[in-house]
Amino acid sequence: MNLLTLKKITISEGLAHDGVTSILKDNNGFIWIGTYEGISKYDGYKLITYKNTVDKDILTSNRVRTLAKDGNNNLWIGTDEGITIYITAEEKFIKIESNTSLAKKNSEPIIRKIFLNKNKN
């Protein structure tokens, strides 16, 4: 018999924000939690939070709307201002700029859902 153990994770434990918008488990077993104030990675013991600060600019926006995983176990992060991709093998974030943002410099698309094909592309 399997017993399910539940653990409550809050901002007291290091969650980026209590407004959770999305949750995803990657191929390495990490739980990624998208929030209104960044994204948190949970390894079963501790949380690491990634968000833009005065010193760091890593996400297109701290307001994460959706998460998806591609065939390479990279994390696609949909935000209020576009997409950021977390390249798992390199542990690095890359911001994707849209044609809209390049032309207008102030009108970014809100990404509410990311769809992958059957090959996870």
C-alpha contacts under 8 A as a table, 3 or more apart, distances in Angstrom:
res1	aa1	res2	aa2	distance
9	I	12	S	7.86
9	I	13	E	6.20
9	I	15	L	6.88
10	T	13	E	5.44
10	T	14	G	6.75
10	T	15	L	5.48
10	T	17	H	7.87
10	T	18	D	6.51
11	I	14	G	4.83
11	I	15	L	4.26
11	I	16	A	6.27
11	I	17	H	5.97
11	I	18	D	6.24
12	S	15	L	7.07
13	E	46	K	7.65
13	E	47	L	7.17
14	G	46	K	7.95
14	G	47	L	5.82
14	G	48	I	7.28
14	G	49	T	7.15
15	L	18	D	7.07
15	L	40	S	6.06
15	L	47	L	6.65
15	L	48	I	7.98
15	L	49	T	6.80
16	A	35	T	6.55
16	A	36	Y	7.94
16	A	37	E	5.71
16	A	38	G	5.73
16	A	39	I	6.25
16	A	40	S	6.04
16	A	49	T	5.86
16	A	50	Y	7.81
16	A	51	K	7.95
17	H	20	V	6.95
17	H	35	T	5.70
17	H	36	Y	6.21
17	H	37	E	5.48
17	H	38	G	7.41
18	D	35	T	7.12
18	D	36	Y	7.93
19	G	35	T	5.44
19	G	36	Y	5.65
20	V	23	I	7.89
20	V	33	I	6.87
20	V	34	G	5.89
20	V	35	T	4.34
20	V	36	Y	6.73
21	T	33	I	7.66
21	T	34	G	5.49
21	T	35	T	5.25
21	T	36	Y	7.12
21	T	64	V	6.88
21	T	65	R	5.70
21	T	66	T	6.73
22	S	33	I	5.86
22	S	34	G	4.90
22	S	35	T	7.03
22	S	64	V	7.89
22	S	65	R	6.76
22	S	66	T	5.49
22	S	67	L	6.27
23	I	31	I	6.96
23	I	32	W	5.64
23	I	33	I	4.61
23	I	34	G	6.21
23	I	67	L	7.01
24	L	31	I	5.73
24	L	32	W	5.16
24	L	33	I	6.68
24	L	67	L	6.55
24	L	68	A	7.19
24	L	69	K	7.96
25	K	29	G	6.06
25	K	30	F	5.62
25	K	31	I	4.46
25	K	32	W	6.16
26	D	29	G	5.49
26	D	30	F	5.55
26	D	31	I	6.59
26	D	32	W	7.59
26	D	69	K	6.99
26	D	73	N	6.51
26	D	75	L	7.99
27	N	30	F	7.48
27	N	73	N	6.25
29	G	43	D	7.17
30	F	41	K	6.43
30	F	42	Y	5.65
30	F	43	D	5.05
30	F	44	G	7.63
31	I	41	K	5.74
31	I	42	Y	4.99
31	I	43	D	6.57
32	W	39	I	6.91
32	W	40	S	5.71
32	W	41	K	4.61
32	W	42	Y	6.31
33	I	39	I	5.60
33	I	40	S	5.11
33	I	41	K	6.42
33	I	42	Y	7.83
34	G	38	G	6.38
34	G	39	I	4.56
34	G	40	S	6.60
34	G	64	V	5.32
34	G	65	R	6.89
34	G	66	T	6.92
34	G	67	L	7.13
35	T	38	G	5.48
35	T	39	I	5.84
35	T	40	S	7.96
35	T	62	N	7.83
35	T	63	R	6.39
35	T	64	V	5.47
35	T	65	R	7.40
36	Y	62	N	6.42
36	Y	63	R	4.25
36	Y	64	V	5.75
36	Y	65	R	7.74
37	E	51	K	6.88
37	E	62	N	4.84
37	E	63	R	5.37
37	E	64	V	7.25
38	G	49	T	7.02
38	G	50	Y	5.83
38	G	51	K	4.52
38	G	52	N	7.41
38	G	59	L	7.90
38	G	61	S	7.73
38	G	62	N	4.32
38	G	63	R	6.06
38	G	64	V	6.22
39	I	49	T	5.74
39	I	50	Y	5.34
39	I	51	K	6.50
39	I	62	N	7.59
39	I	64	V	7.03
40	S	47	L	6.15
40	S	48	I	5.45
40	S	49	T	4.20
40	S	50	Y	6.12
41	K	47	L	5.48
41	K	48	I	5.14
41	K	49	T	6.34
42	Y	45	Y	6.99
42	Y	46	K	5.79
42	Y	47	L	4.58
42	Y	48	I	6.61
43	D	46	K	5.97
43	D	47	L	6.86
50	Y	58	I	7.69
51	K	56	K	7.65
51	K	57	D	7.51
51	K	58	I	6.63
51	K	59	L	6.46
51	K	62	N	5.70
52	N	55	D	7.75
52	N	56	K	5.32
52	N	57	D	4.72
52	N	58	I	5.79
52	N	59	L	6.23
52	N	61	S	7.41
52	N	62	N	6.24
53	T	56	K	4.98
53	T	57	D	6.41
54	V	57	D	7.59
57	D	60	T	7.94
58	I	93	F	6.17
58	I	94	I	7.48
58	I	95	K	7.46
59	L	62	N	6.25
59	L	84	T	5.83
59	L	93	F	7.26
59	L	94	I	7.86
59	L	95	K	6.53
60	T	79	T	6.73
60	T	80	D	7.91
60	T	81	E	5.74
60	T	82	G	5.97
60	T	83	I	6.31
60	T	84	T	5.94
60	T	95	K	5.91
60	T	96	I	7.79
61	S	64	V	6.94
61	S	79	T	5.67
61	S	80	D	6.07
61	S	81	E	5.59
61	S	82	G	7.46
62	N	79	T	7.16
63	R	79	T	5.55
63	R	80	D	5.80
64	V	77	I	6.78
64	V	78	G	5.96
64	V	79	T	4.35
64	V	80	D	6.73
65	R	77	I	7.62
65	R	78	G	5.47
65	R	79	T	5.08
65	R	80	D	6.89
65	R	111	I	6.64
65	R	112	R	5.36
65	R	113	K	7.58
66	T	77	I	6.04
66	T	78	G	4.95
66	T	79	T	7.00
66	T	111	I	7.28
66	T	112	R	5.76
66	T	113	K	5.73
66	T	114	I	7.09
67	L	75	L	6.84
67	L	76	W	5.66
67	L	77	I	4.89
67	L	78	G	6.22
67	L	113	K	7.73
67	L	114	I	7.20
68	A	75	L	5.82
68	A	76	W	5.04
68	A	77	I	6.77
68	A	114	I	6.28
68	A	115	F	7.72
68	A	116	L	7.97
69	K	72	N	7.88
69	K	73	N	5.63
69	K	74	N	5.60
69	K	75	L	4.77
69	K	76	W	6.04
69	K	120	K	7.54
70	D	73	N	5.35
70	D	74	N	5.50
70	D	75	L	6.72
70	D	76	W	7.43
70	D	116	L	7.08
70	D	120	K	4.87
70	D	121	N	5.76
71	G	74	N	7.34
71	G	119	N	6.73
71	G	120	K	4.72
71	G	121	N	6.28
73	N	87	I	7.99
73	N	88	T	6.49
74	N	85	I	6.83
74	N	86	Y	5.68
74	N	87	I	5.01
74	N	88	T	5.22
74	N	89	A	7.96
75	L	85	I	5.63
75	L	86	Y	4.94
75	L	87	I	6.79
75	L	88	T	7.26
76	W	83	I	6.90
76	W	84	T	6.14
76	W	85	I	4.64
76	W	86	Y	6.48
76	W	114	I	7.66
77	I	83	I	5.55
77	I	84	T	5.10
77	I	85	I	5.97
77	I	86	Y	7.64
78	G	82	G	6.07
78	G	83	I	4.76
78	G	84	T	6.71
78	G	110	I	7.51
78	G	111	I	4.75
78	G	112	R	6.30
78	G	113	K	6.93
78	G	114	I	7.06
79	T	82	G	5.31
79	T	83	I	5.99
79	T	84	T	7.77
79	T	110	I	6.02
79	T	111	I	5.40
79	T	112	R	7.24
80	D	108	E	7.48
80	D	109	P	6.72
80	D	110	I	4.22
80	D	111	I	6.14
81	E	107	S	7.88
81	E	108	E	4.65
81	E	109	P	5.43
81	E	110	I	5.38
81	E	111	I	7.32
82	G	96	I	6.91
82	G	97	E	6.96
82	G	98	S	7.29
82	G	108	E	5.96
82	G	109	P	5.34
82	G	110	I	5.86
82	G	111	I	5.84
83	I	95	K	6.22
83	I	96	I	5.42
83	I	97	E	7.51
83	I	111	I	6.99
84	T	93	F	6.57
84	T	94	I	5.54
84	T	95	K	4.36
84	T	96	I	5.78
85	I	93	F	5.64
85	I	94	I	5.19
85	I	95	K	6.40
85	I	96	I	7.48
86	Y	91	E	6.79
86	Y	92	K	5.65
86	Y	93	F	4.42
86	Y	94	I	6.40
87	I	90	E	5.60
87	I	91	E	5.63
87	I	92	K	5.34
87	I	93	F	6.17
87	I	94	I	7.51
88	T	91	E	4.84
88	T	92	K	6.95
97	E	101	S	6.18
97	E	102	L	6.75
98	S	101	S	5.19
98	S	102	L	6.31
98	S	108	E	7.38
98	S	109	P	7.80
99	N	102	L	5.10
99	N	103	A	6.16
100	T	103	A	5.28
100	T	104	K	6.02
100	T	105	K	7.64
100	T	107	S	6.59
100	T	108	E	6.51
100	T	109	P	7.66
101	S	104	K	5.31
101	S	105	K	4.82
101	S	106	N	6.25
101	S	107	S	5.66
101	S	108	E	5.24
101	S	109	P	7.93
102	L	105	K	5.54
104	K	107	S	5.99
105	K	108	E	7.81
111	I	114	I	7.36
116	L	119	N	7.50
116	L	120	K	5.01
116	L	121	N	5.18
117	N	120	K	5.13
117	N	121	N	5.43
118	K	121	N	7.42
